[in-house]
């Protein structure tokens, strides 16, 4: 099957296959399926293109033992990325979220992994995001639900103190993720980086690349 023949959307069995692979090869700070989905989302809606060569090291951390199995996993990841882009373009995006078990043995959805992945995607073009966030409050407003969830989950700290989200507020923020993702993508499409912003971001990216991989946790939203 060629890339052109791939069905863009992974079915449930394929998502489970990719999830099982990621879980079997994950270290303490490695992304699982929800985190990979968040990462690809930030990459897909961000201010500058990011190549697979840049973001794949956040997903895969060791060589494949079996070449055919490796080819299969790469296909699943490529299709997941393609499906994210198609969903964003068609305003039909839905995040892949994790589940956590509550004390009463019930489960509830968690944005922790998705937000961690999203934050790493933002990190890859941190200077561009930070520069625009400092200059345009509209982008911060669009990021509002994602920011609230990321702060709640301890992924980011904020300049101002946020009250903990109630269960209802948390669920409301989860429900707002699709609209936020679409809005942010539209924002960058209509308000691309200026020449000066591009030059500044390029210099910052080069400096970051010289220092090594971006930080894993503990970032801050910059106003």
Secondary structure, DSSP 4 states (H G I P E B T S, - for coil): --GGG--SS--HHHHHHHHHHHHHT--TT---HHHHHHHHHHHHHSSS---HHHHGGGT--S--SSHHHHHHHHHHHHHHHHHHHHHHHTT------EEEE-TTS-EEEE-HHHHHHHHHHHHTTHHHHHHHHHH-HHHHHHTHHHHHHHHHTTSEE-SS--PPPPHHHHHHHHHHHHHHHHHHHHHHHHSPPPHHHHHHHHHHHHHHHHH-SPP-S-EE---
